[in-house]
């Protein structure tokens, strides 16, 4: 089985794209714009895109919400998203 993914860098780019680097050196960009467009819980990202932070042990990325609730994405799901995008681009 694959080891657990760990995020070592998370940086917000224009257009709600999230650039990520993983502990094994893999890098990619996840497109969060479709989620942000839905609003709701994802409004926390639109409100403060640069507030992104890496969660405990690099297992997630999160945005603190205005009322203390956080939006978070697990590292494994982000890795799958990035690899799917890369496969589609090839």
QUIFENNOR-V954071 format. One record per residue. N is the residue number from 0. RES is the residue in three letters. SS is DSSP state (~ for helix, > for strand, _ for the rest). PSI is psi as a letter, one per 20 degrees, with the letter a starting at -180 (* if undefined). BURIAL is b if it has 16 or more other C-alpha atoms within 10 Angstrom, else e. Layout:
# QUIFENNOR-V954071
n = (N,N)
res = (RES,RES)
ss = (SS,SS)
psi = (PSI,PSI)
burial = (BURIAL,BURIAL)
This chain:
# QUIFENNOR-V954071
n = (0,1,2,3,4,5,6,7,8,9,10,11,12,13,14,15,16,17,18,19,20,21,22,23,24,25,26,27,28,29,30,31,32,33,34,35,36,37,38,39,40,41,42,43,44,45,46,47,48,49,50,51,52,53,54,55,56,57,58,59,60,61,62,63,64,65,66,67,68,69,70,71,72,73,74,75,76,77,78,79,80,81,82,83,84,85,86,87,88,89)
res = (UNK,UNK,UNK,UNK,UNK,UNK,UNK,UNK,UNK,UNK,UNK,UNK,UNK,UNK,UNK,UNK,UNK,UNK,UNK,UNK,UNK,UNK,UNK,UNK,UNK,UNK,UNK,UNK,UNK,UNK,UNK,UNK,UNK,UNK,UNK,UNK,UNK,UNK,UNK,UNK,UNK,UNK,UNK,UNK,UNK,UNK,UNK,UNK,UNK,UNK,UNK,UNK,UNK,UNK,UNK,UNK,UNK,UNK,UNK,UNK,UNK,UNK,UNK,UNK,UNK,UNK,UNK,UNK,UNK,UNK,UNK,UNK,UNK,UNK,UNK,UNK,UNK,UNK,UNK,UNK,UNK,UNK,UNK,UNK,UNK,UNK,UNK,UNK,UNK,UNK)
ss = (_,_,_,_,_,_,>,>,>,>,>,>,>,_,_,_,>,>,>,>,>,>,_,_,_,_,>,>,>,>,>,_,~,~,~,~,~,~,_,~,~,~,~,~,~,~,~,_,~,~,~,_,>,>,_,~,~,~,_,>,>,>,>,>,_,_,_,_,_,>,>,>,>,>,~,~,~,~,~,~,~,~,~,~,~,~,~,~,~,_)
psi = (q,q,r,p,q,p,p,i,p,p,p,p,r,q,k,l,p,o,p,q,q,r,h,j,i,q,q,r,p,p,o,i,g,h,g,h,h,h,b,c,h,i,h,h,g,h,h,m,h,i,j,p,q,p,a,p,j,j,i,r,q,q,p,p,r,h,j,i,q,q,p,q,p,q,h,g,g,g,g,g,g,g,h,g,g,g,h,h,i,*)
burial = (e,e,e,e,b,b,b,b,b,b,b,b,e,e,e,b,b,b,b,b,b,b,e,e,e,e,b,b,b,b,b,b,b,e,e,b,e,e,e,e,e,b,b,b,b,b,e,e,b,e,e,b,b,b,b,e,e,b,b,b,b,b,b,b,b,e,e,e,e,b,b,b,e,b,b,e,e,b,b,e,b,b,b,e,e,e,e,e,e,e)
